[in-house]
Every structure is written in structure tokens, then in C-alpha cells.
Amino acid sequence: MKKPLTPGEALNKAAAYCTLCERCISEVSTKLTAWGVPHGEQEKIITRLIEEKFIDESRYCRAFVNDKVKFNRWGRIKITAALREKHLPQEHIKEALENIDEEAYMQSLKEVIEIKRRELKGKDDFATQQKIIRHAASRGYEPSLIISTIKYKGDEMDF
């Protein structure tokens, strides 16, 4: 059986955890619980980490949004859901989403559509178009953007 962490050890371990990459309060809280730190002590540690700028939820939201658009090719809907799941303030989420580079966002959507279109290897028909739309929607892109990006012309899709 492991001996419990002292408050100082828990603070140092949590600070080290936060230096690896951006963290939010819910992630740090989950980790502290896993380490067996009592709830009352968790609040003190988290408050200290916020004061010392190890945790900044606004900064976390901006980094999360940037990474998900750039590397995971997620849309705004999926990003918003993921951030809400982490219990982040709505104003931080809104601010981070407003800072998305629209050109990069649209390029990401086009890449998602093109990759799926190549994967289907079929005729560019209505059924294929519907599969592509569903796939892009599952990635969290707004339906209106998906439809406007895919222009269906007769027997083939135009991008």
C-alpha cells in the first residue's frame, strides 16, 4: 500500500503535471483524486496552481481549440461539447472559438471531406454525398458549412 501524499508533495506533483501541457481544473482535480488527495486539500492545491499561473482556463481553451482544429480536424460543435464536458466557463469557450482562423478552419473541413471522398472510392452520387455529410457532421462541423462546401452538380460533387 502506498503512503498518502503530503499536501506539499501533492502540490509539487500537480505543478509538474501542469507543466507538461495545458491543464484545466477538472483534469487536475481528477488526477488529485486518483492520487488520493482529500477534497478539501484539492481545493487549496488548485487555488495555489491558479494563483501561480500553472492553471489558466482561458489559456487552456485557446490551446485546446487550436490543437483540435489543426491536428484532429474537429469542428466547432465537437470542440464545444468537449470543453463543456470539462466544466469550463462558457465565456472562455466562446472567446476561444471566436479566435479560430476561418481560413484554416475551412481548409480543415475541405480536407475532412476530401479524405472521406477518396476513402469511399465510389461514384460521386447522392448516397456518397450523404455519407460525406454525415462524416463531416460527426467531426463537429456545422451542417450549413458542410453543405456550402459540397456543391452537388449532376453526377459529381464539386469542391
C-alpha positions as protocol buffer text, in pm:
chain_id: "A"
residue {
  index: 1
  type: MET
  ca { x: 0 y: 0 z: 0 }
}
residue {
  index: 2
  type: LYS
  ca { x: 134 y: 341 z: -99 }
}
residue {
  index: 3
  type: LYS
  ca { x: 168 y: 605 z: 165 }
}
residue {
  index: 4
  type: PRO
  ca { x: -57 y: 907 z: 106 }
}
residue {
  index: 5
  type: LEU
  ca { x: 93 y: 1222 z: -43 }
}
residue {
  index: 6
  type: THR
  ca { x: 155 y: 1513 z: 187 }
}
residue {
  index: 7
  type: PRO
  ca { x: -3 y: 1843 z: 77 }
}
residue {
  index: 8
  type: GLY
  ca { x: 338 y: 1974 z: -31 }
}
residue {
  index: 9
  type: GLU
  ca { x: 415 y: 1661 z: -233 }
}
residue {
  index: 10
  type: ALA
  ca { x: 71 y: 1674 z: -395 }
}
residue {
  index: 11
  type: LEU
  ca { x: 122 y: 2040 z: -487 }
}
residue {
  index: 12
  type: ASN
  ca { x: 464 y: 1969 z: -639 }
}
residue {
  index: 13
  type: LYS
  ca { x: 334 y: 1668 z: -828 }
}
residue {
  index: 14
  type: ALA
  ca { x: 32 y: 1865 z: -957 }
}
residue {
  index: 15
  type: ALA
  ca { x: 258 y: 2155 z: -1063 }
}
residue {
  index: 16
  type: ALA
  ca { x: 479 y: 1912 z: -1254 }
}
residue {
  index: 17
  type: TYR
  ca { x: 168 y: 1761 z: -1415 }
}
residue {
  index: 18
  type: CYS
  ca { x: 57 y: 2110 z: -1525 }
}
residue {
  index: 19
  type: THR
  ca { x: 396 y: 2196 z: -1677 }
}
residue {
  index: 20
  type: LEU
  ca { x: 379 y: 1907 z: -1925 }
}
residue {
  index: 21
  type: CYS
  ca { x: 95 y: 2070 z: -2118 }
}
residue {
  index: 22
  type: GLU
  ca { x: -204 y: 2297 z: -2060 }
}
residue {
  index: 23
  type: ARG
  ca { x: -445 y: 2160 z: -1798 }
}
residue {
  index: 24
  type: CYS
  ca { x: -785 y: 2268 z: -1674 }
}
residue {
  index: 25
  type: ILE
  ca { x: -924 y: 2247 z: -1323 }
}
residue {
  index: 26
  type: SER
  ca { x: -1128 y: 1932 z: -1390 }
}
residue {
  index: 27
  type: GLU
  ca { x: -823 y: 1745 z: -1525 }
}
residue {
  index: 28
  type: VAL
  ca { x: -611 y: 1841 z: -1224 }
}
residue {
  index: 29
  type: SER
  ca { x: -894 y: 1756 z: -986 }
}
residue {
  index: 30
  type: THR
  ca { x: -934 y: 1412 z: -1145 }
}
residue {
  index: 31
  type: LYS
  ca { x: -561 y: 1350 z: -1112 }
}
residue {
  index: 32
  type: LEU
  ca { x: -555 y: 1464 z: -749 }
}
residue {
  index: 33
  type: THR
  ca { x: -845 y: 1230 z: -671 }
}
residue {
  index: 34
  type: ALA
  ca { x: -657 y: 943 z: -834 }
}
residue {
  index: 35
  type: TRP
  ca { x: -357 y: 1024 z: -615 }
}
residue {
  index: 36
  type: GLY
  ca { x: -578 y: 1002 z: -305 }
}
residue {
  index: 37
  type: VAL
  ca { x: -569 y: 1370 z: -211 }
}
residue {
  index: 38
  type: PRO
  ca { x: -870 y: 1468 z: 7 }
}
residue {
  index: 39
  type: HIS
  ca { x: -1127 y: 1704 z: -149 }
}
residue {
  index: 40
  type: GLY
  ca { x: -1057 y: 1992 z: 91 }
}
residue {
  index: 41
  type: GLU
  ca { x: -686 y: 1973 z: 17 }
}
residue {
  index: 42
  type: GLN
  ca { x: -758 y: 1957 z: -360 }
}
residue {
  index: 43
  type: GLU
  ca { x: -928 y: 2296 z: -348 }
}
residue {
  index: 44
  type: LYS
  ca { x: -626 y: 2454 z: -176 }
}
residue {
  index: 45
  type: ILE
  ca { x: -385 y: 2299 z: -428 }
}
residue {
  index: 46
  type: ILE
  ca { x: -593 y: 2408 z: -726 }
}
residue {
  index: 47
  type: THR
  ca { x: -626 y: 2762 z: -589 }
}
residue {
  index: 48
  type: ARG
  ca { x: -249 y: 2780 z: -549 }
}
residue {
  index: 49
  type: LEU
  ca { x: -190 y: 2646 z: -900 }
}
residue {
  index: 50
  type: ILE
  ca { x: -425 y: 2911 z: -1040 }
}
residue {
  index: 51
  type: GLU
  ca { x: -252 y: 3188 z: -841 }
}
residue {
  index: 52
  type: GLU
  ca { x: 86 y: 3076 z: -971 }
}
residue {
  index: 53
  type: LYS
  ca { x: -49 y: 3054 z: -1331 }
}
residue {
  index: 54
  type: PHE
  ca { x: 3 y: 2679 z: -1367 }
}
residue {
  index: 55
  type: ILE
  ca { x: -369 y: 2662 z: -1448 }
}
residue {
  index: 56
  type: ASP
  ca { x: -537 y: 2924 z: -1667 }
}
residue {
  index: 57
  type: GLU
  ca { x: -866 y: 2805 z: -1813 }
}
residue {
  index: 58
  type: SER
  ca { x: -881 y: 3079 z: -2076 }
}
residue {
  index: 59
  type: ARG
  ca { x: -534 y: 2982 z: -2199 }
}
residue {
  index: 60
  type: TYR
  ca { x: -636 y: 2615 z: -2185 }
}
residue {
  index: 61
  type: CYS
  ca { x: -943 y: 2678 z: -2403 }
}
residue {
  index: 62
  type: ARG
  ca { x: -740 y: 2865 z: -2664 }
}
residue {
  index: 63
  type: ALA
  ca { x: -479 y: 2589 z: -2682 }
}
residue {
  index: 64
  type: PHE
  ca { x: -742 y: 2314 z: -2691 }
}
residue {
  index: 65
  type: VAL
  ca { x: -935 y: 2480 z: -2974 }
}
residue {
  index: 66
  type: ASN
  ca { x: -619 y: 2546 z: -3174 }
}
residue {
  index: 67
  type: ASP
  ca { x: -496 y: 2188 z: -3136 }
}
residue {
  index: 68
  type: LYS
  ca { x: -829 y: 2026 z: -3219 }
}
residue {
  index: 69
  type: VAL
  ca { x: -879 y: 2233 z: -3534 }
}
residue {
  index: 70
  type: LYS
  ca { x: -521 y: 2198 z: -3652 }
}
residue {
  index: 71
  type: PHE
  ca { x: -433 y: 1839 z: -3562 }
}
residue {
  index: 72
  type: ASN
  ca { x: -759 y: 1649 z: -3508 }
}
residue {
  index: 73
  type: ARG
  ca { x: -966 y: 1839 z: -3768 }
}
residue {
  index: 74
  type: TRP
  ca { x: -1259 y: 1885 z: -3531 }
}
residue {
  index: 75
  type: GLY
  ca { x: -1541 y: 2130 z: -3592 }
}
residue {
  index: 76
  type: ARG
  ca { x: -1681 y: 2389 z: -3355 }
}
residue {
  index: 77
  type: ILE
  ca { x: -1969 y: 2169 z: -3237 }
}
residue {
  index: 78
  type: LYS
  ca { x: -1746 y: 1883 z: -3124 }
}
residue {
  index: 79
  type: ILE
  ca { x: -1493 y: 2119 z: -2968 }
}
residue {
  index: 80
  type: THR
  ca { x: -1767 y: 2299 z: -2773 }
}
residue {
  index: 81
  type: ALA
  ca { x: -1905 y: 1969 z: -2644 }
}
residue {
  index: 82
  type: ALA
  ca { x: -1558 y: 1854 z: -2531 }
}
residue {
  index: 83
  type: LEU
  ca { x: -1490 y: 2180 z: -2349 }
}
residue {
  index: 84
  type: ARG
  ca { x: -1831 y: 2177 z: -2179 }
}
residue {
  index: 85
  type: GLU
  ca { x: -1760 y: 1823 z: -2064 }
}
residue {
  index: 86
  type: LYS
  ca { x: -1456 y: 1961 z: -1882 }
}
residue {
  index: 87
  type: HIS
  ca { x: -1683 y: 2213 z: -1700 }
}
residue {
  index: 88
  type: LEU
  ca { x: -1510 y: 2517 z: -1846 }
}
residue {
  index: 89
  type: PRO
  ca { x: -1680 y: 2859 z: -1828 }
}
residue {
  index: 90
  type: GLN
  ca { x: -1893 y: 2943 z: -2132 }
}
residue {
  index: 91
  type: GLU
  ca { x: -1724 y: 3282 z: -2178 }
}
residue {
  index: 92
  type: HIS
  ca { x: -1381 y: 3115 z: -2215 }
}
residue {
  index: 93
  type: ILE
  ca { x: -1523 y: 2866 z: -2466 }
}
residue {
  index: 94
  type: LYS
  ca { x: -1690 y: 3141 z: -2668 }
}
residue {
  index: 95
  type: GLU
  ca { x: -1375 y: 3355 z: -2669 }
}
residue {
  index: 96
  type: ALA
  ca { x: -1158 y: 3064 z: -2784 }
}
residue {
  index: 97
  type: LEU
  ca { x: -1400 y: 2969 z: -3062 }
}
residue {
  index: 98
  type: GLU
  ca { x: -1412 y: 3329 z: -3186 }
}
residue {
  index: 99
  type: ASN
  ca { x: -1033 y: 3323 z: -3229 }
}
residue {
  index: 100
  type: ILE
  ca { x: -1039 y: 3034 z: -3478 }
}
residue {
  index: 101
  type: ASP
  ca { x: -867 y: 3127 z: -3803 }
}
residue {
  index: 102
  type: GLU
  ca { x: -1156 y: 3094 z: -4052 }
}
residue {
  index: 103
  type: GLU
  ca { x: -927 y: 3013 z: -4344 }
}
residue {
  index: 104
  type: ALA
  ca { x: -758 y: 2729 z: -4152 }
}
residue {
  index: 105
  type: TYR
  ca { x: -1097 y: 2606 z: -4029 }
}
residue {
  index: 106
  type: MET
  ca { x: -1242 y: 2589 z: -4381 }
}
residue {
  index: 107
  type: GLN
  ca { x: -925 y: 2421 z: -4509 }
}
residue {
  index: 108
  type: SER
  ca { x: -961 y: 2161 z: -4233 }
}
residue {
  index: 109
  type: LEU
  ca { x: -1324 y: 2095 z: -4335 }
}
residue {
  index: 110
  type: LYS
  ca { x: -1223 y: 2059 z: -4700 }
}
residue {
  index: 111
  type: GLU
  ca { x: -952 y: 1809 z: -4605 }
}
residue {
  index: 112
  type: VAL
  ca { x: -1200 y: 1604 z: -4398 }
}
residue {
  index: 113
  type: ILE
  ca { x: -1440 y: 1598 z: -4694 }
}
residue {
  index: 114
  type: GLU
  ca { x: -1170 y: 1511 z: -4947 }
}
residue {
  index: 115
  type: ILE
  ca { x: -1023 y: 1230 z: -4735 }
}
residue {
  index: 116
  type: LYS
  ca { x: -1368 y: 1074 z: -4687 }
}
residue {
  index: 117
  type: ARG
  ca { x: -1449 y: 1112 z: -5058 }
}
residue {
  index: 118
  type: ARG
  ca { x: -1129 y: 927 z: -5154 }
}
residue {
  index: 119
  type: GLU
  ca { x: -1198 y: 661 z: -4891 }
}
residue {
  index: 120
  type: LEU
  ca { x: -1541 y: 585 z: -5040 }
}
residue {
  index: 121
  type: LYS
  ca { x: -1390 y: 531 z: -5389 }
}
residue {
  index: 122
  type: GLY
  ca { x: -1733 y: 526 z: -5537 }
}
residue {
  index: 123
  type: LYS
  ca { x: -1924 y: 722 z: -5786 }
}
residue {
  index: 124
  type: ASP
  ca { x: -1992 y: 1077 z: -5674 }
}
residue {
  index: 125
  type: ASP
  ca { x: -2363 y: 1024 z: -5629 }
}
residue {
  index: 126
  type: PHE
  ca { x: -2624 y: 1135 z: -5379 }
}
residue {
  index: 127
  type: ALA
  ca { x: -2561 y: 842 z: -5140 }
}
residue {
  index: 128
  type: THR
  ca { x: -2187 y: 917 z: -5135 }
}
residue {
  index: 129
  type: GLN
  ca { x: -2263 y: 1282 z: -5070 }
}
residue {
  index: 130
  type: GLN
  ca { x: -2483 y: 1187 z: -4773 }
}
residue {
  index: 131
  type: LYS
  ca { x: -2207 y: 968 z: -4627 }
}
residue {
  index: 132
  type: ILE
  ca { x: -1960 y: 1255 z: -4657 }
}
residue {
  index: 133
  type: ILE
  ca { x: -2203 y: 1497 z: -4494 }
}
residue {
  index: 134
  type: ARG
  ca { x: -2264 y: 1256 z: -4204 }
}
residue {
  index: 135
  type: HIS
  ca { x: -1890 y: 1204 z: -4160 }
}
residue {
  index: 136
  type: ALA
  ca { x: -1814 y: 1578 z: -4153 }
}
residue {
  index: 137
  type: ALA
  ca { x: -2104 y: 1632 z: -3910 }
}
residue {
  index: 138
  type: SER
  ca { x: -1965 y: 1360 z: -3684 }
}
residue {
  index: 139
  type: ARG
  ca { x: -1639 y: 1556 z: -3676 }
}
residue {
  index: 140
  type: GLY
  ca { x: -1835 y: 1851 z: -3537 }
}
residue {
  index: 141
  type: TYR
  ca { x: -1864 y: 2077 z: -3838 }
}
residue {
  index: 142
  type: GLU
  ca { x: -2172 y: 2290 z: -3881 }
}
residue {
  index: 143
  type: PRO
  ca { x: -2422 y: 2146 z: -4132 }
}
residue {
  index: 144
  type: SER
  ca { x: -2456 y: 2477 z: -4318 }
}
residue {
  index: 145
  type: LEU
  ca { x: -2078 y: 2492 z: -4375 }
}
residue {
  index: 146
  type: ILE
  ca { x: -2067 y: 2130 z: -4488 }
}
residue {
  index: 147
  type: ILE
  ca { x: -2347 y: 2181 z: -4740 }
}
residue {
  index: 148
  type: SER
  ca { x: -2197 y: 2504 z: -4874 }
}
residue {
  index: 149
  type: THR
  ca { x: -1856 y: 2334 z: -4909 }
}
residue {
  index: 150
  type: ILE
  ca { x: -2001 y: 2040 z: -5103 }
}
residue {
  index: 151
  type: LYS
  ca { x: -2170 y: 2160 z: -5416 }
}
residue {
  index: 152
  type: TYR
  ca { x: -2359 y: 1877 z: -5583 }
}
residue {
  index: 153
  type: LYS
  ca { x: -2374 y: 1918 z: -5960 }
}
residue {
  index: 154
  type: GLY
  ca { x: -2548 y: 1649 z: -6160 }
}
residue {
  index: 155
  type: ASP
  ca { x: -2346 y: 1329 z: -6137 }
}
residue {
  index: 156
  type: GLU
  ca { x: -2049 y: 1465 z: -5944 }
}
residue {
  index: 157
  type: MET
  ca { x: -1957 y: 1670 z: -5643 }
}
residue {
  index: 158
  type: ASP
  ca { x: -1762 y: 1988 z: -5677 }
}
residue {
  index: 159
  type: PHE
  ca { x: -1543 y: 2131 z: -5402 }
}
